[in-house]
Amino acid sequence: MADLVLNTLGKKCPMPVLMTKKELKKMSSGQTLELITDDRGALKDVPALVNKIGDKILETKEAGEQITFMIQKA
């Protein structure tokens, strides 16, 4: 179970990435963020963001149009 769930369904690039970055900044080390999106660009953009800021993707799941990332704050 994630510490925080961020639902960005219906939002197009770059909004899911910008919203993810904003939420991760507020979080404490070790907390997890579950990002739910339907923006296909996020499959490339979210891992790039997470690697850049030093956090970690624990899991990526796809179910139809929906993509779910589980991200851990470093």
Rosetta blueprint (number, residue, H / E / L):
1 M L
2 A L
3 D L
4 L E
5 V E
6 L E
7 N E
8 T L
9 L L
10 G L
11 K L
12 K L
13 C L
14 P L
15 M H
16 P H
17 V H
18 L H
19 M H
20 T H
21 K H
22 K H
23 E H
24 L H
25 K H
26 K H
27 M L
28 S L
29 S L
30 G L
31 Q L
32 T E
33 L E
34 E E
35 L E
36 I E
37 T E
38 D L
39 D L
40 R L
41 G L
42 A H
43 L H
44 K H
45 D H
46 V H
47 P H
48 A H
49 L H
50 V H
51 N H
52 K H
53 I H
54 G L
55 D L
56 K E
57 I E
58 L E
59 E E
60 T E
61 K E
62 E E
63 A E
64 G L
65 E L
66 Q E
67 I E
68 T E
69 F E
70 M E
71 I E
72 Q E
73 K L
74 A L
